């Protein structure tokens, strides 16, 4: 939960240590997610570096693709839904 807004978020902690903020920003995953803005891609809200660890803060979704597919067994996605 975001302590400022009360919003529930998803947090990804990287195992790799980052000695500077610039190292965090050079990470390929960070660079890609900062540029990607699409309704079908989870939104990266913030990147934090604390105690040499990097954390990515994402919006929290109520469902992922795996859960959706399990719910739709026998009723596959249409071409319009996939696009």
C-alpha positions as CSV (number, residue, x, y, z in Angstrom):
1,X,0.0,0.0,0.0
2,X,1.3,3.4,-0.9
3,X,1.6,5.3,2.4
4,X,0.9,8.7,0.8
5,X,-2.2,7.8,-1.3
6,X,-3.4,4.6,0.3
7,X,-3.4,3.0,-3.1
8,X,-2.6,-0.7,-3.2
9,X,0.3,-1.3,-5.5
10,X,2.6,-4.2,-6.7
11,X,6.3,-4.0,-5.9
12,X,9.1,-5.8,-7.6
13,X,12.5,-5.9,-5.8
14,X,15.6,-6.5,-7.8
15,X,18.2,-8.9,-6.4
16,X,21.0,-6.9,-8.2
17,X,22.5,-4.0,-6.2
18,X,22.7,-0.6,-7.8
19,X,25.2,1.9,-6.4
20,X,23.8,4.9,-8.2
21,X,20.5,6.2,-9.5
22,X,22.0,6.3,-13.0
23,X,22.6,2.5,-12.9
24,X,18.9,2.0,-12.1
25,X,17.9,4.1,-15.1
26,X,20.2,2.2,-17.4
27,X,18.5,-1.1,-16.6
28,X,16.9,-2.4,-19.8
29,X,13.6,-3.4,-18.0
30,X,13.3,0.1,-16.5
31,X,14.1,1.8,-19.8
32,X,11.5,-0.2,-21.7
33,X,8.7,0.1,-19.1
34,X,9.2,3.9,-18.8
35,X,8.6,4.2,-22.6
36,X,5.7,1.7,-22.8
37,X,2.3,3.3,-22.3
38,X,-0.5,1.1,-23.4
39,X,-3.9,0.1,-21.9
40,X,-3.0,-3.6,-22.0
41,X,0.4,-3.2,-20.3
42,X,0.7,-2.8,-16.5
43,X,1.7,0.7,-15.6
44,X,5.0,1.4,-14.0
45,X,4.3,4.1,-11.4
46,X,7.6,4.7,-9.8
47,X,11.2,3.5,-9.6
48,X,12.9,3.6,-6.2
49,X,16.5,3.0,-5.1
50,X,17.0,2.4,-1.4
51,X,20.0,0.8,0.3
52,X,21.4,0.0,-3.1
53,X,18.4,-2.1,-4.1
54,X,16.0,-1.1,-6.8
55,X,12.2,-1.4,-6.5
56,X,9.7,-1.0,-9.3
57,X,6.2,0.1,-8.2
58,X,3.4,-1.0,-10.5
59,X,-0.4,-0.5,-10.5
60,X,-2.0,-3.6,-9.0
61,X,-4.3,-5.5,-11.4
62,X,-7.2,-7.6,-10.1
63,X,-6.4,-10.3,-12.7
64,X,-3.5,-11.5,-14.8
65,X,-3.5,-13.2,-18.2
66,X,-3.2,-16.7,-16.7
67,X,-6.3,-16.3,-14.6
68,X,-8.2,-14.9,-17.5
69,X,-7.3,-17.8,-19.7
70,X,-8.3,-20.3,-17.0
71,X,-11.7,-18.6,-16.6
72,X,-12.3,-18.8,-20.4
73,X,-11.6,-22.5,-21.0
74,X,-13.8,-23.5,-23.9
75,X,-14.5,-19.9,-24.7
76,X,-11.2,-18.6,-26.4
77,X,-10.5,-14.9,-27.0
78,X,-11.9,-13.5,-30.2
79,X,-9.5,-11.8,-32.7
80,X,-11.0,-8.4,-31.7
81,X,-10.2,-9.1,-28.0
82,X,-6.6,-10.1,-28.8
83,X,-5.9,-7.0,-30.8
